[in-house]
Amino acid sequence: MNVSGTVRVPGDKSISHRALMIAALGQGRSELHGLLTGEDVKSTARVLRQLGVEISPIRDGVRAVVRGRPLRPPRAPLDCGNSGTTARLLLGIVAGHPLVARVVGDASLRRRPMRRVTEPLRTMGARITEEKGDGLPLTIRGGELKGLRYESPVASAQLKSALLFAGLTGAVPVEIREPHRSRDHTERLFAYLGLGIRERDDAIVFEPTSPSSIPTFQLSVPGDISSAAFLVAAAVLAEGGELIIEGVGVNPTRTGFLVVLERMGAHVERVNLGAEGGEPVADLVVRPGPLRATEVASAEIPTLVDEVPILAVLASRAAGETVFHDVGELRVKESNRLELLATNLRAVGVRAEASGDDLHVSGSDRPPRGRVDTARDHRLAMAFAVLGSVPGADVRLSERRSVAISYPRFFADLTRIGAPPPPRGRGK
């Protein structure tokens, strides 16, 4: 199998969520180019519309126009679908507004923990009522807030962003410390718009101006490195060729995947460096090559947590045993990714084990063969589709539709670059 060509991946999911939310809080017309058109971002647009924000349809190749205005109480529950980012950041936004909202989600989202966000928001003054323990559905009553200095027990960009949005909408100061640095898209967007964010003594400090001063803006969203990671992996596993992925965001808090790949012996070059909206952007040039095992330290995980599934797939083709340390956070993603990664790798003939919060994967050159249960998790579906593209593979996916959450045209792009995925429907 050879890969070749030039491709552009969808807009960054994390930035798309945040850009829509900040544009909704501005009092006027903002234009957003290159938004991800996946289901998660559409969930964010849907709940913002319920709060009275005018947002044009989100379509490929069409700029989205957002007309911000004071938020109004919703007439129905705010349905966040499968999107944890939507739910957690939304709680921060609502906390600073004098309104009541019931927040709900699908079965997968209802299993994801919310207290990591709701507890500090309660400390700030938000009133939150749980219905079924630590998760959705819940009801939040926003209003007057007080400032917060918070030592976060986890490195979580969603938690950090929810608290920053609460500070922004409530016009109160917020100071956050994390055990490790998590992705910083919210901070960069705040800084780009002049919203009073800075770093002080290893803490993120927000000192507010009035919410009415949030400016309108235009923004081009860079390509999502988490989506690009799957095409990078397919090119690395190929027998020959060269792949160029254009306009990818290379924010240092998101490029741990590339750092680990380099340790494993992969060839990924960054060219045509630039910037969009305070975010560094580059084209990635990828060539195949043999891989060797590595250890991924706990401090690295926040910079690559979404890429662990595809890194685990690459580890299954590397010489030696790769260990991912402290990846217990994967248990509370769209699925129990940690256990499912180990189980599915074993199902296709790979030695893998989830031991406590660590994941061990032993490499093999045997063709992977077997059925994979994706649990409707988009990143598992894409990771094992890439594994199914290696010569001699017979990997059958339980479903393929979940990729629409973050990368709707994934299978078409995989075929386009010369790495055809498992045939449609073979997992049934």
N, C-alpha and C positions, 0 to 999 in steps of 0.2 A: 504494500500500500504506500503510495506517494501522496503527499499533500502539496498544494500549490495555490497561488492566487492571492488576491487582496480582498479583505472583508472588513466590514464595520459592524460592531456589535451594538445592541440596543443601549439607550441611555442609562446612566447609572441609577439603580433603584433607590439607593439611600439619598442621593442628591435630589432625585425627582420628588420623593415624598416631601423633603424639607423645603424645596423651592415652592411647591404648591402651597404649603402651609404658611410660609412667610408672605408669599404674594397675597394670600387670602386675608392676612392681618393688615396689609397696607390699605390705605384708603384711596384707591384709584386703580388704574389699568396697568398690569404687568404682562410681559410677553415671555413665554418659555419655549425654547426650541429644543428639539431632541429628547423630550420626555419619554421615559419608558412607557410603552403602551400595554404592559402586562397587567394582570388582574389586581395585583397588590396596589399599584399606583392608582388604578381606577377606583379601588375601594377608598383611598384617601380623597380623591375628587368627589366621590359620591357623598361621603359624610360632610365634607365642606359645603357642598351644595345644600345639604339638609340644614346647615347652619346659616343659610342665606347668602352664601358667596356665589357669584356668577362665574362659571368656568365653562369654556367652550369644549366641545367633544375632543377627547384625547385620541389622536390617530397618528399612524406612521406618516412622517414627512410633512405634517401640518403643525404649525406653531399653535400652542395653547394660549388663549387669552384669559387672564384672571382679573376680575374686577372685585377688589376687596371692599368690604363694607362692615359696619358693626355687626357682630354675630347676633343671631336671634335664637330663641329657644326652639329646639327641633320639635316637630309634631309627631315624630315616630322614633323608635330606637335607632341609634347610630350603628349601622351594621358594618363592621370592619372586615368582613369576609375572613380570609386566611391570613391577614396581614398584622403581625405583631407590632411592626413599626407604626402602622396607622393607629392601632389601639393605644399604645403607650404614649406616643407623642400627642395624640388627641387629648388624653387625660391632662397633660400639662397645659395645653391650650385652653381647655374648658375651665381649668382650675382658677384662672384669673378673670373669668367672665361671670357676671351675675345671672347665671342660667342653670337649669337642671337638665341633665341628659342621661339617658340609659344607654350603656355601651354594650353591644353584643358582637358575636362572631360565629364562625362555623365550628364544627365539632373539634377540629384540630386546634383552633385558636383558643377555644374554651379550656383546653388542657394546659395552656401556657401560663406561667406564674405572672401575676400582676402586682403582688404586694411589694416587690422591690421598687415599684414606682409609686404605688398608692400610699405606702407608709410615709415616705418623705413629703409627699404632697399633703397628707393629713397634718404633718408637722407645720407646714406652711399655712394651714388654715382651711384647706378644701375639706368638704364633708363627703365621705364616700361610704356607700352601703353595699356590702357584698351580699350576693344571693346564694352562692354555692361554694363558699370557701375561697381559696386563693386563685381567682381567675374570673373570667367573664361568665355570665353577665354581671354588671354592677351599675350602680347609679351614682353619679357625681354631681354635687351642688357646688358650683364655683362662686367666687365673690372676692371680697377683700382678703389679701394674703399678707403674710409677713416674710421677711427675708430669711435665708437659710444658709448655714454653713454645714456642709455634709461630707462625711468620710464614707465613700461608697465601698461596700464589702466586695463588689465585683466590678470588673472593667467592662462596662456596658454602655455603648453609645446611645442606645435607646433610653436607658435610665437618665444618663447625663442630659440628653436632648430634651426629655420631658421636663426636667427641672429648669433648664434654660428657657424653655417656652413658657413655663409658669412664671419665671422671673420677668420675662418680656411682657406677657399679657397682664400680669399683676403689678407691673412697675415696681418690683422689689429686688434688692440685690441677692445674688446667689453665688456661693463659692463652693466648688466641688473638687474633692481629691479622689483619685482612683488608685487601686493597687498597681495597675499597669495602664499605660495610655491606650485608650480605645480610639476608634476612628473619629475624626474631628471635622466632619462635614458641616455640622451645625455651627461650630466655632468659626470656620472659614467663611460661611455664608453671612453670619452676623458681622464679622470683620469687614467683609466686602461691602456690606450695606451701612457700615458705620454705626453699629448698634451696641457699642460700649462693652465689647468683650476683650479680655486680655488674659495673659498667663502671669501668675505671681507666685513665686516660691513653690513651683510645681503644682499649683492649683489653677483651675479655670475660674476666672472671676468675671461675673457679669454685673455691671453697674448701670441701672436702667435710665433710659429717657422715657418720655411719655409714649404709650403705644401708638398714639396718633401720628408720631413722627416717623413711623416705619415707611421708608420710601418705596415708591413703585420702581420697577427695574426690568431690564431685559437680560436674559440668561440663556446661554447655550450649554446644555448638559453633556458632559463628556461621556464616552462609552464606558460601560460598566466592566471593571476589571474582574469582577466575580463571574460575569458571563464569558468574558474573554478567556478566563482560566480553562474552560472546557475545550475551546479550540486550540489553545496553547498546548494542552495535554495531548490532544489528538495529533498535533504536529510533532510533538516530542516522541510519541510512540510510533510514528510512521517509519517506513524504511528509507525514505528519501524525500527530497523536495525542500521548499521554503515557503513559509506562510507569512504574510504581512497583515496585521490587524491595526486598522487606522483609528486615530483619535481616542485612545484609551486613557481614562483617568489613572494617574500614577501617584496619587496621594500617598505619602510615606506611611500613613497609618493603615493602608490597604495593600501594600506591596510585599507583605511577609511571604506570600505565595511565591513571588519571584525570587526572593532571597533563599528560600528553602530549595527551590528548583535549581538554583545555581550550585548549592552545596551538593545536590544530587547529580550534578554533571550535565544539566540541560543547557542548551544554547538559546538564550533569549536576549536580544539586543533592543535597547530603547533609542529611537532616532526621532528627529523632527520635534524636539522638545518645545513646548509652549505652555500657555495657561488659558483657562476659561473660568471666569467668575471666582478667581482666587484659588482655583484647583489646577495643579500641574497636569499636563496632558502630553502623551507621546504616542508614536507608532511603535508597535512591537514587531520585531522580526524574529521568527522562530524556525529553528532547524532541528531535525531529529538527532538523537544520539543515545548511547547507552547510559543507564541510570544506576546509581549506587545508593544504598540505604543511608539514612541519617537519623538523628534524634531531633525532634522538634520540642523546644523548651517551653515551659508554661508561660514565660514572659512574651513569647512570640505569638501565642494563640489569639490574642485580641486583634492582631493585624492580619489574620488569615482564617478566622473561625468559619467563615462560609466556604472556604476552599478546602477544608479538611476532607470532605468526601472525594474530591478529585485528586487530592494529594495521596489519599489512601489507595486509590486506584493506581496511581503512578507507582506507589511503593510496592504494589503487588507485581510490578514488572521490573523492579530494581534488584540488584544483587545484594543479598543480606536482609537483615531485619530492621525495619523502621519503627520507631517508637514515637507516638504523639503523647506528650505529657499534659495532664490536667485539662482534658477535653470533656469534662463532665457537663459543661454547658450544652453540649450537643444533645443531651437527654431531653432538653426542654425547647427544642426547635420545632419546626413543623411536624416532625416525628421524633421518636427516640433515635436520633441519627447514630448515636454511638453504638447501641446494640444492633441496629439494623445494618450498619456498615460491616461489623464483624460477622453477623449471620449471613449476609448476602455475599461477602467475599468467600466465606467457607462454601456457600452454595455453588459457586463457580469454580471451586477447586483450589482456593488460596488458603494458606494457613493464616488465621487472624483470630485475635482474642481481645475482648474488652475486659481489662483487669482493673477494677476500681474505676478511677477516672482516666486511666491510660488506655491507649489503643496500640496493639502490637500487630504489625503486618509483615509477613515474610514473603520475599519476592520469589517469582518462579517464571520460567520461560515456557511452561506448558500453556497451550491455548485455553483460555477460560471458557467453561461450558456449564450452563445451568440456568435455572429460573431465578429471577430477582424480584423480590417484593419491594416496590418503591414506597409503599404506604402513602401514595399520592404526594410524595415529597419531591419537589422539582429538582433539587440538587442531587438527590439520589438517582432519579431517573436520568439526568444528564451525565452524571459520572459513570454509571454503568453502561450507558449507551456508548460512551467513548471507549470503555473497555471492550465492548462488543465489536469495535471497529478493527481490532488487531487481527492479523492473519490467523485463520483457523478457528476463530472464536465462534461460539454458539451461545450467545447471551440473550435470554428471553426476558423482556420487561413485563411486569404485571399490568402496567398502563403507561401511556405516553402523554396524556392530556395535561398533566400537572406542570409541564414546562411552560405553559401559558402564563404562569404566575410571574415569571421573571424574564423569559426568553422565548416569546411566541414562535419565532421562526428558527429555533435551534436545529431541528432535524433537517430543514432545508439547507441551512448554512453548513452543517456537518457534511451533507452530501456534496454540496457545492465545492468544498475544499478538497474532496477526494477521500473522505473517511466515512463511507456510508454506515449509518446506524443499523441496529437489528431491524429486520423486516417488521412492518406494521402488524400489530395484532397477534404476534406469536406468543405473548404472555398469557393469553386467555385460555 
